[in-house]
C-alpha cells in the first residue's frame, strides 16, 4: 500500500500524467475513505487533496469527473556502483596526504549524501 512519503505516478485518462509525493493520509468523515494530500511534482509545486478509499490508494482505477485515474507507487531502482552499507561498521576515515609535495589520490572521492546526512 502506498503511504506517507511514497512517490506515486498518477495516471490520467489511462496515460502517465504526473509524479507526486504522498504528504498526508487522514481519515475522511465518510467511514472507509481517506483524505490523501499529494505534493504534485510540477513547476510550480501544488498540493492536491483527494478523497480515496484503500483500494484506490493501492492502485485500483477510479474516476474523477468521468476521467479515469489511477495511482501507481513508484519504487526507485537500486543505485549502481554503490558499496553495500553495513550499519554496524564505521565508515572509513579520509587520510590527509603528508608533506608539502603530497599529491591527492588519482581517483576522485565519491561522497554519498545519504550517509553524510546520518552524521548530522
Buried (B, 14 or more C-beta within 10 A) or exposed (E): EBEEEBBBBBBEEEEEBBBBBBBBBEEBEEEEBBBBBBBBEEEEEEEEEBEBBEEBBEBEEBEEEEEEBBBBBEEEEEEEEEEEEEEEEEEEEEEEEEEEEEEEEEEEEEEEEEEEEEEE
